[in-house]
Amino acid sequence: MNLLVVNLLLALAWMAVNASFNLMGFIAGFILGHLILWLARPLFPGERYFRRTWGGCAYMLWLVKEIFVSAWAVAKSVIGVGDAVKPAVIAIPLDAKTDFEITLLACSITLTPGTLSMDVSPDRRTLYIHAMFAADPDTVRAETKAGMERRILEMLR
């Protein structure tokens, strides 16, 4: 059985034992269930659940930080004290192969202020984005690949 399902069942059991069927009870049960499964991880050799769970949490925190940093840069530019706007459409070659990986990358790019995913090539090897601050398209391309795409692939593979 998938460890995520087991963790969810443990969270529901925790909620039932405590008779607290609310979000906080679920979160507490999920964390406790995750801790129990983590302690029992030698019983599940080769399982990627823990790496994916922690990788997903780390990615979400990193993405929130990037959203705030980008929002700050856009706000400074709008009021006239930040970098000048130099928009460009940039083609980014993809290492992501699955639809989920490409979709997560495109959505993450779009969530970040100042950037927008536009299209994926028919062969799914290139993602086209619009960047608000693209004085050097190679830098934007390298930062996207080394930051966002690398983190997504580390989390999912």
Secondary structure, 3 states (H helix, E strand, C coil): CCHHHHHHHHHHHHHHHHCCCCHHHHHHHHHHHHHHHHHCHHHCCCCCHHHHHHHHHHHHHHHHHHHHHHHHHHHHHHHCCCCCCECEEEEEECCCCCHHHHHHHHHHHHHCCCEEEEEECCCCCEEEEEECECCCHHHHHHHHHHHHHHHHHHHHC
